[in-house]
Structures are given as structure tokens and as C-alpha cells.
């Protein structure tokens, strides 16, 4: 390698998800050859975001302020609370649905083997919030994986303890999917949860 | 989006090659969730590289110093000069072959429509270098594309003007390739350039 700084930059790019040696090299060369101003912007944005972005005290989402804009907004329905595993999940729901309630971001899922228990997911904060009495329905939108289901089960119990109605996203055949290729578990679930065709 | 800084960071990541909206989101979340120290390192490495990495005055490769380590090294064969399009090509040759000569990095290829002519490729610097009389062979390793071939043709003429022997990388069937799937041009070239099997 011709330059120590270049080597250091390529190495630093590998911290990004899905970026190996070759992509990191390509990124470093691209920035130095054609995008020095964009690279400088990225450097500044990274440093500023890392310094200033923390977690919202209410929903645990990323936020620059003590309480994030969504939680602080008076126009959202405070009776509905949707629990998701990550900020990316929150964003997906926000973009795809017309949901106007609030969110709670777990920042993970229950995984005792990795040392992630209720405390790491901020479930004490969630319990306090449910105890306040304003939330009427807890929409549990964890991923349909083994750990996500276990987390959902735990959250449902927590909700019932505080007289809050727990609900879960519907499972079934994805739109545009073909029955032939849908996995057994999903198909069996979709079959069991069939609904009457409206007139 | 929950945070202006986060939005800005996602946008900044899109400057990287092959990174669209989804990957940029994933990178930003990954850095903020799990890799804040790595992200800080990336920010610093980017800023430092952009500030300090310029071009070597002899070979035009990226370099922190006026003349890069390869050009300054006394242990390389100064009779051989290999012209490549980009620093990545230089690195590929350096890693794959036992070449111990010097390099000249064009930082592009002749492309009149994009306004890239001999001056943009530093061919005046190259001409001066060839005129010095030390170089005996100019190994032309531009890419086998239309523009790369045009550049190679130009470089070969330049070399001959200065009584330097031009050479070109061999074209042919790639190792591990199957004849059936090799494109016509390559196959015809490989057939025409066949060599006698040594005893």
C-alpha cells in the first residue's frame, strides 16, 4: 500500500456493515478521487451524529433532544403504543402504515444467552409508562423470530399486568407471494387465521 | 425521520459508491447502535486522509509526501515503468505479480467527450519522464476497454517518440475460465496469439 493514511482509511471503512476489504478499498479510492467534499461532509456528519445523538427518554429512539419529536408531538394518539426492536423497524412502520400512535424502541430482543434481559431492553421504563394509565393498547411489533416471539410473549404479559390490551401484527401470506413457495409455518398460520370475505 | 442529524448522516453515506438509501440507513443505524468508536475512527480517518493525501509528483499515485514511497525507494528497477489507469489497478498488479519496476498512474483514460485529454492524464509529466532516458520499457496496463485501448495506442506512440519500448499485457483466456463461455473477441485474440508448448 502506498500510504499509511490510505491504509488507515480503508481499515476504518470496514467498520460499516457489509463492507469487506474490496469494498472498503473502492470507497476510499472513490472518495479521494472524486468525492473529497462529499467525504468531508460524511466525516463531519459522523462526528456530529456520534457526539449529539442519544436516546429519547420516553421511547428510546435515537434523538438529539431529551425527548424526541414524535414523543413531544401533541398530534399523536397517546392511547396507542407500538413496541419495535429497532429504529429501522420504527421507520419501516412509519413509512408503510398510517399509524399515528407512539412508539417504544426496545433496541434489541430478549436473548438471555447474550446477556440481554428485560433491563437491557428498558422494560422498566416501559412498565412505568404502562402504569401511567394513558396507554390502552400495546401493539407488539417484534420480529417473527424465536427471540422476537419470546420478547412478544413477555411484553404481552407485562401489558396485561397493567390492564393494557396487547396486540400482535398479523401473520400470513405476504402480498404478491405464491402459496406454493410460502413456508409451512406461515401457511398453517394463515390458514388458521382465515377471515370471512366481506360482501 | 426522528432526527435531523440522523437524516443528514444517512444522506452523507450515500456519497459512497454502491450505497443507496437502504444501505445508508443500515450503516447509520449500525454505527449509532453498535460502533460509535469505530464511527469516530472513520470520521477522523476520512478528515485526515482528505486533508493530507495528495498526488505523488513522480507517479501521480495517492501520497502523503511530495514523492511516494515506491518512487523514492532505491530498490525498484527504474528501467521499467508501468502505466495504469487508477491506484486500484496499481495495487492489483503489485499484489498479484512480482513486478519490481515503477508505476505511472494516469488517474483516468483518454475520453475526449468527457473532456479528458492528454493533459488531464498528466501525459506531459510522463513525456518528461520518458525523455530523461532512464526508462527502457513502458508496460501499458490500461483496461481492455475501447477507451483503455485508445489510451494504450496513444501511450505506445509517446513511448516510441522517446525511444522507449512499449509493451502491453497479454490478452487471452483467463485461468479457470471455460472456452465455451469466453467471449468471441477474447477467444479470437487467444487463438491468434497461441504459443508453442515448451518441451
Interface residues (C-beta under 8 A of the other chain):
Chain A: X1 X2 X3 X4 X5 X6 X8 X9 X11 X12 X13 X15 X16 X17 X18 X23 X25 X26 X27 X28 X29 X30 X31 X32 X33 X35 X36 X38 X39 X40 X41 X42 X43 X44 X45 X46 X47 X48 X49 X50 X52 X53 X56 X61 X62 X63 X64 X68 X69 X70 X86 X87 X88 X90 X91 X107
Chain B: X1 X2 X3 X4 X5 X6 X8 X9 X11 X12 X13 X15 X16 X17 X18 X23 X25 X26 X27 X28 X29 X30 X31 X32 X33 X35 X36 X38 X39 X40 X41 X42 X43 X44 X45 X46 X47 X48 X49 X50 X52 X53 X56 X61 X62 X63 X64 X68 X69 X70 X86 X87 X88 X90 X91 X107
